[in-house]
Amino acid sequence: MAKPRAFTFADALLALVVVVAALLLWLLPSERTGDTVVIAVDSALYGQYNLSIDTVIAIDTERGHNTVTIADGRVWVSDADCPDKQCTHQRALTQTDGGSLICLPHRLVVTLGHGAVDAVSS
Amino acid sequence: MSAASKRLARAAAYLSLALALSYAESLVNVSSAVPGIKLGLANIAVLMALLTDGLAVACSITVLRVVLVSLLFGNVASLAFGMAGALLSLAVMALLLRCRVFGLVGISMAGGACHNLGQLLAAALLFQNSALLDFLPPLLLVGMAAGLLTGLCCWLITKRLNGGIL
């Protein structure tokens, strides 16, 4: 059996490079800020909604169900029928912070952007 | 026991161990702000397999584990992402092991980071959506932290076993 050491100088160097790269990427301002909520399912645009209009969007696809809520200038996934409901724990997006909400099993991606609102929710 | 039987017995033990560790992990529901955060305890079994039996055995164990875990107690919809992450992680760990300058903890940390990287890249490609890459920095750091833990476990195990398994 090969018996490598526990921790070497090369390990420390590699770890340092990855940590610095990750922190630099993290500090870059998100391009995904704006006043329009963009919802995509399975690489196709599902709909765009105005971040300043409170609404609840039910998304039902063959993969499953998600509920996206827009209220007080924030957007988050309020419900999902997947087993782990991981997406409902993700931090709400606001116009200035930006970012993304993602449900991997249902292939749902919610981001913010600028632009005309095509599909205005009821 | 012949060498081949020993090899087979070891591979079976590693796979069972990987499944048991994945199951234990699925019981602890880690809710977090970032998708895909896991401890990756099964990586202990995979890295041990890589050390004692080489890439072919470790690769079979990885593929079987990902498929079985997603069928038994996971999410079949996420299977493709988990597989991409697990295979990239294994490839990088095998490469670093071969370099001979990296230690177990470093190899495991790289494996953890690459698991998350592979998973996220697969999703970004499949969804055709670069928004997923927003999650890359936290996932890289968390993957490294998890790899640090599993790498230390592996090192302790190799020390105790003192080169002799079966």
Interface residues (C-beta under 8 A of the other chain):
Chain A: M1 A2 K3 P4 R5 A6 F7 T8 F9 A10 D11 A12 L14 A15 V18 V19 A21 A22 L23 L25 W26 S30 R32 A40 D42 S43 R63 G64 C82 P83 D84 Q86 C87 H89 Q90 R91 G99 S100 I102 C103 L104 P105 H106 R107 V109 T111
Chain B: N29 S31 S32 A33 V34 P35 G36 L51 T52 N75 A77 S78 F81 L97 C99 R100 V101 F102 G103 L104 V105 G106 I107 M109 A110 A113 A123 L126 F127 Q128 N129 A131 L132 D134 F135 L136 P137 P138 L140 L141 M144 G151 L152 W155 T158 L161 G163 I165
